[in-house]
Amino acid sequence: MAKCRSKAELIIAVDDTDCPGDGGTGRVARAIADRLAERCAVWGVTRHQFIILPEINYTAKNSGNVVHVMAMPDDLDTLSTELRRWLDELAVEGSEPGLCVARTEALVGCELGRAAQQRFVRREEVRAAAEACGVMLEAVREDVGGIVGAFCGACLAAQGNDGRFVQHGRIREFRGELTVAEMLAAGVDEVRAGTGERLTEGKVVAQRLRPALADGRCVLYCSQLADGNYVPVKGRPEQGKVTEAL
């Protein structure tokens, strides 16, 4: 079976940009996305969860963030230099930011992202995989802790079936009761029930929206309430089971 992938041609992944109690990698990724949007079309920013183990040094929840760019820029070398500078500027002091810049297609077959959700992945593994895939992977500062999350997050995003959007269209603007039509107008590709059924009408009661990256699309999964309305769930339900509500 062919692997799914996101709409993006270019993936920019970052990790380990924060320290306990100070900042967050999602904040940094969204700031980079905003700067990129001034010069190219940005599809969104996704968050990807890795396994939590005692031997892994992480700040809060051990996740990485990925910016999805719709088309390859003509000046990729110049852009990569700017990305390094932006990441060094935005990451908090004392953090170990890692940066991965890759064509989406170069990572579609790499399974290290899934591996990072199941076991401890070593830096030597990601360096070798990045070289084999021909993608840029760098530690922006002297400490190299962030390269594992950056590369593994990029791999997961490239498959198009992992993580959830933390920025896409106008999803960060919405609160309260919304119609399915309003969700679609905000940039969500599909609204689905937890069972996978596609919704075309109804109301969604939302404190915040964090749609899933599913089948290469931005998909909001919802659980139906007793009154017939829906409430969003976090990311993508697994095996037909509704996950924790937002």
N, C-alpha and C positions, 0 to 999 in steps of 0.2 A: 504494500500500500504506500502511495506517495505521501510524503510528509507535508503537513500544512506549514504555512509560513505567513508572516505578516505582510501588509501592503508595502512596507518600507523597502527601499533599495539599499539604504545605508542605516546601520545601527551604531549608536554611540552609547556605550555602557560605562557606568562609573560605580565605584564602591569604596567604602571605608573613607568617607569624607568628613566624618563627625567624631566627636568624643562624648563620653557619658555626660548627659545634661547640657549639651551644647550643639545645636544645629541638628541636621539630619540629611541623609543622602537624597531623600526625595526632594527636599528643598533645593539642594544643589542641582539635581537633574532638571527640575522645573525651571530654574534660573538659566541653565544652559539652553534649554528648549526655547525660552523666550528670546534669548540672544540669537539663536539660530533662525528663528522665525522671521528675523529682519532681512535674511538673505536667501532663505530656501523654505520649501513647504515642509512643515513638521506635522506628522500624523498624530503623535501623542507621546506620553511617557508612561511606561509600565514598571510595576514593582514585581520582583521575582524572589520567592522565598527559598532559602537553603536550609539544610538540616542544622539542628542545634546540638552540638556535642561539647563535652568538657574541654577537648583539646583544640577547639576552634576559638580564636580570639575575635569576638564581635562586640559591637557597642550596645545594641538593644535587642533586635530580633533577627539578626543575620540575614539580611536581604540586600539585593542590589537593584539598581534602577537603570532603565534603558530609554534613550530617546530614539524615536523612529522618524527618520527623514525620508520623505516620499521619493526623491530623485537624487541621483548622484550629482554632487556639485562639480563644476568644471575645475575648480581650484582646490581639490582635496588636500594637497600638500600644505597649502596656506591655511586651510581650515583646521587641519590637524594641529598645526603650530598654535593657532589661536585657542583651540580646545585645551591644549596643555596649559596655556597661560590662564584661561578662565578657571580651569579646575584648581590650579594652584591658588588662585585668588579667592575662590569661593569656599574651598575646603577649610575647616577650622584648624587652628594651630594645634600641632600635635597629632593630627590624623595622618593616615597612610594611603592617600588616594591612588586608586588604580584606574586606568583608562584603556578601553578597547574600542577601536574604530574599525568597522568591517562592512564589506558588502554582505547583505543578508544571505545571498546564495552561497557564499563561501563557508557559512556555518551550518547550513541546513542538515548536513549529515553528521555533525559532531555531537556525541552523546555525553560529553563531560558536564553539561548543564544538568541533565538528569542525575548523573552520578553525584553531583554536589547536593542533591536532595536526599541522598541515600547513605553517603559515607563522607569521610574526610578526603578532600582532594588536595594534593600537594602542589606547591608552586612549580615544581619541575614538570609536572604533568601539563599544566596549562601553558607553560612556556613552549613545550614541545608541540602541543596541539595548535597553538597560535602560529607557530612557524610552519607547521604542515599545512594549515589552512591559508596561509599567506595574509594574515590580518595583523594590524598594529595592536600591540599590547605593551603598555608601559606603566611603570611606577613614576608618578609625577614628582615625587620627592624621594629622598634617600631610602626611606623605609618602603618595603614592597608588599605589605600585607594586602592591599586592595586589589592586586592583579587577579587573584583567584575569583573573587566575586564579580569583578568586571567581565572577565572572559566567560565565566559560567552563566552570568546573567544575559550576556549577548547570545550565547548558544540557545538558551531557553526562549528568548524572544524570537530568534530566527525560526524556530519550529512553528510559531504561530498558535500554540496551544497551551500556554502557561502564563500565569501571572494576572494582574489586574491593572487597569488604567488608573493612574493618579492624576493625569491631565489628558484631556481629549475634548476637542470642541469646547462646549460651554458647560461640561458636567460639574465643574466646581462652583458654579453659580447657583445651583438649584437646592432648595429646601422646601419641605412641606408637601402638599398634595399636587401631583402632576399627572397629566394624561400620557398614555403611551405615545400619542402623536407628538406631544411636547418633547418627550425623550428622543424620539427619532429626529426631530428638528434640531435638537441640541448636539447632534453628531453621532448618537448611538446607532449602530448599524441594525441591530435587532434587539427586541425585548422578548425574553423567553421565560416560561414557567420553569420551576425547578425540575420538572420531568423532561424538559427540552421542547415542549410545545411552543410554537411561535405565537406571541400575542400581538394582536392588531388593534385592540381597543381595551378600555379599562383605565383605572386610576392607580397610581403608584404613590404611596406615602413614604417620603424619603427624607432622612436627616442629611444624608450625603450619598453620592453615587460613586461606586467603584466598579465599573463594568469589567468583565473578563476579556482577556485576549483569547478568543476561541475560534478555531477554524480560520485563523487569519483575519478575524473581524472583531469589532468592538461590540460585545454582547452583554446586555444587562439581564442577569437572571433574577427572578423574583419568586417569592413564596406567597401564596394566596392566604389572605386573612379571612376570619369568620364572616366579616361584612361584605366579602366579595372583592374588596380592594387588594392591592398587592404591596409587599414590602421588599425592597432590594436585599439581596444577599451578597456577601463578600466574595468576589471572584466567581469561580465556576463550581457548581455542585459536582461532587464526585460520585459516579456510579448511580446517578439518579437521586442522591440524597441531598437535601438542602443544607447548605453550610450556615455558619453563624450569621444572623441578620446584622445589618449595619446599624 
